[in-house]
Every structure is written in structure tokens, then in C-alpha cells.
Amino acid sequence: MSHPGKQQSAAIGEFAVRPLDPAADAELVHGWVTHPKAAFWLMGDAGLADVEREYRSIAAHPHHDAFIGLHDGAPAFLIERYDPTEVELKGLYEAEPGDVGMHFLVAPTDTPVHGFTRAVITTVMAFLFADPSVRRVVVEPDVTNSAVQALNKAVGFEVLREIAKPEKDALLSACTRAQFEAATGGNDR
């Protein structure tokens, strides 16, 4: 496997991950999370100051962090990683040792590349599993978000059950390292 901060996809290009800087990246991320294609992020009406405040809060949180994903050196996606026993899913599911929670968002584009979003989620999963303490990734997409559910399935997630969160009804889903490797052929891509 490649270095966790850098992944290669022969057909699509090079992916890398860096920590999100709440001040420097706020304007960029604001454009992404307020775009109509990001409706499931529930930040459509957020102002620039709201986005910066949100990501400062995440940066200061001991169980939540955020990253910018780069495609061929240019910002192209957002990752949030969290401890699901402390953030998002606290008390809502049966946690297992080595669980990590994740959200990802691909930047909106006028020129979509076939396979790009799948390459991004594969990069995100490889990034998370590069930490040897991570045994399982858990996610909680909106029950109506069929696009992300299909992507999740493609990289090995299985739906555990529907759960009610304060902001949405979600499909609690999980993916072990073995499920990810089986779904992606044991490769980063």
C-alpha cells in the first residue's frame, strides 16, 4: 500500500491528504458545503464565518478532525474523521474497539471525471485504515442519499440498520479492513 498521505490512481491521478486549516481553508470549504450538491451536509445556508467557526471547533475537538484531499495537488475533497463513541453516534450504536467514523465530500465541479468519486472514497478509506488501530469504519448517511450508499457498498460497507439522529434518519453502516480489501481487490485503487 502507498503512503497514507499519498495514493495513486493510474487512470485518475495522484491523491494526497493534508490537515484542514480552519482559517486558510474556510473560503474554499464554504464554497463546497454550501453548494446545492452538498445538501446532505446541512450547511446550505451557512455563512463564511459559520464555516470557519465550525472547522475551528472541529480542530479543537479531541475526538474529531478534518482534512483536505488533494487531486494532483489541487484541493478536491473534504474528510472528517471522528471517534463515533464521542461524536455523531455516541449512544446510538454498539461500538467496537477500533471503530472510526467518517464523512467525506467531493468538491463540486462542472467537469466530472468518471470514477473520480469512487477513487476519492477509496483514498479516504485507505487513509483511515493506514492507522493500524482502526479496525472498522462506521458511517451514517441519510437514508435518502442513494448515491453515497452505492459508493459505500462499492468499497465494502454493509448496512447495519436504520437509526434516528436529531438531524436525520440514517443508515448506520460499517466496513472492516477485510471488507474494504475484498471490495477493492486488496489495492488502494
C-alpha positions in Angstrom: 0.0 0.0 0.0 1.2 3.5 -0.7 2.0 6.0 2.0 -1.2 7.0 3.8 -1.0 10.7 2.8 -0.5 9.9 -0.9 -2.4 7.5 -3.1 -2.0 6.8 -6.8 -4.7 6.0 -9.4 -3.2 5.3 -12.8 -6.4 6.4 -14.6 -7.3 9.4 -12.5 -4.1 10.9 -11.0 -2.5 11.3 -7.6 -4.4 11.9 -4.4 -3.0 13.2 -1.1 -4.4 14.3 2.2 -3.4 17.2 4.5 -4.9 18.6 7.7 -7.6 21.3 7.1 -6.5 24.8 8.3 -9.8 26.4 9.5 -8.6 30.0 8.7 -6.8 29.3 5.4 -9.4 26.8 4.1 -12.6 28.4 5.3 -13.4 30.1 2.0 -12.7 27.0 -0.1 -14.7 24.7 2.2 -17.5 27.3 2.4 -18.0 27.0 -1.4 -18.1 23.2 -1.1 -20.5 22.8 1.8 -23.0 25.5 0.7 -23.2 24.2 -2.9 -26.6 22.5 -3.7 -24.8 19.2 -4.4 -23.7 19.2 -0.7 -27.3 19.4 0.6 -26.7 16.3 2.9 -24.1 18.3 4.8 -26.9 20.5 6.1 -24.8 23.7 5.7 -26.5 25.3 2.7 -27.3 28.5 4.5 -24.0 28.8 6.4 -22.0 32.0 6.0 -18.2 32.1 5.7 -17.8 32.9 9.4 -20.1 29.9 10.3 -18.0 27.5 8.3 -14.7 28.8 9.8 -16.2 28.6 13.3 -17.4 25.0 12.6 -14.0 23.9 11.5 -12.2 25.7 14.3 -14.5 23.8 16.7 -13.6 20.5 14.9 -9.9 21.3 15.0 -10.1 22.0 18.8 -12.2 18.8 19.5 -10.2 15.9 20.9 -12.3 13.3 19.1 -12.9 15.0 15.7 -10.6 16.3 12.9 -10.8 17.4 9.3 -8.6 17.1 6.2 -8.4 18.5 2.7 -7.9 15.9 0.0 -5.8 16.9 -3.0 -6.1 15.6 -6.5 -2.9 16.2 -8.5 -2.0 18.9 -5.9 -5.3 20.8 -6.0 -7.9 20.7 -3.3 -10.7 18.4 -4.4 -12.4 16.8 -1.3 -13.1 17.1 2.4 -12.7 14.4 5.0 -13.9 14.5 8.6 -12.7 11.7 10.9 -14.3 11.2 14.3 -14.5 8.9 17.3 -18.1 7.6 17.0 -18.2 6.8 20.7 -17.8 10.5 21.4 -19.1 12.3 18.3 -22.1 11.8 15.9 -23.0 8.2 17.1 -22.5 8.4 20.8 -25.1 6.2 22.4 -26.7 5.3 19.1 -24.9 2.1 18.2 -22.9 -0.8 19.6 -19.4 0.5 19.3 -16.5 -1.9 18.8 -12.8 -1.4 19.7 -11.0 0.2 16.7 -14.1 2.0 15.3 -13.6 5.3 13.5 -16.3 7.5 12.0 -16.0 9.3 8.7 -17.7 11.9 6.5 -16.4 12.9 3.0 -17.4 15.5 0.4 -16.2 15.8 -3.1 -15.8 19.4 -4.3 -18.5 20.4 -6.9 -17.2 20.5 -10.5 -18.5 21.4 -13.9 -16.3 18.8 -15.5 -16.9 15.4 -13.7 -14.4 12.6 -14.2 -15.8 9.1 -14.5 -14.7 7.1 -11.4 -13.4 10.1 -9.5 -15.8 9.9 -6.5 -15.1 6.2 -6.2 -11.3 6.9 -6.3 -11.9 9.6 -3.6 -13.7 7.2 -1.2 -11.1 4.6 -1.8 -8.4 7.1 -0.9 -10.3 8.1 2.2 -10.7 4.5 3.3 -7.0 3.7 2.7 -6.1 6.9 4.7 -8.2 5.8 7.6 -7.0 2.2 7.5 -3.4 3.4 7.4 -3.8 3.8 11.2 -3.2 0.3 12.5 -5.6 0.9 15.4 -8.5 1.3 13.0 -10.4 -2.0 12.6 -13.7 -0.7 11.3 -15.1 2.5 9.6 -18.6 3.5 10.5 -20.8 5.9 8.7 -24.3 7.3 9.0 -25.5 8.6 5.6 -29.0 10.0 5.2 -31.5 7.2 4.3 -32.3 9.1 1.1 -28.7 9.6 -0.1 -28.7 6.6 -2.5 -25.6 7.9 -4.3 -23.3 7.7 -1.2 -24.9 4.4 -0.2 -23.9 2.9 -3.6 -20.3 4.3 -3.1 -20.2 2.9 0.4 -21.3 -0.6 -0.9 -18.6 -0.4 -3.6 -15.8 -0.1 -1.0 -17.2 -2.8 1.3 -19.7 -1.2 3.7 -22.6 -3.1 4.9 -25.8 -1.6 6.2 -26.3 -2.5 9.9 -29.6 -0.8 10.5 -31.6 2.5 10.3 -31.0 4.9 13.2 -32.7 8.2 14.1 -30.3 11.1 14.6 -31.5 14.5 15.7 -30.9 15.9 12.2 -31.8 12.9 10.0 -32.8 9.3 9.7 -29.6 7.5 8.8 -28.3 4.1 7.6 -25.7 3.0 10.1 -23.2 1.2 8.0 -19.8 -0.4 8.8 -16.8 -1.6 6.8 -13.9 -3.7 8.3 -10.4 -3.7 6.9 -11.1 -7.1 5.4 -14.3 -6.0 3.8 -12.5 -3.0 2.3 -9.6 -5.1 1.0 -12.0 -7.7 -0.5 -14.1 -5.0 -2.2 -11.1 -3.1 -3.7 -9.1 -6.2 -4.6 -6.6 -5.5 -1.8 -5.3 -2.5 -3.6 -5.5 1.2 -2.9 -7.5 1.6 -6.1 
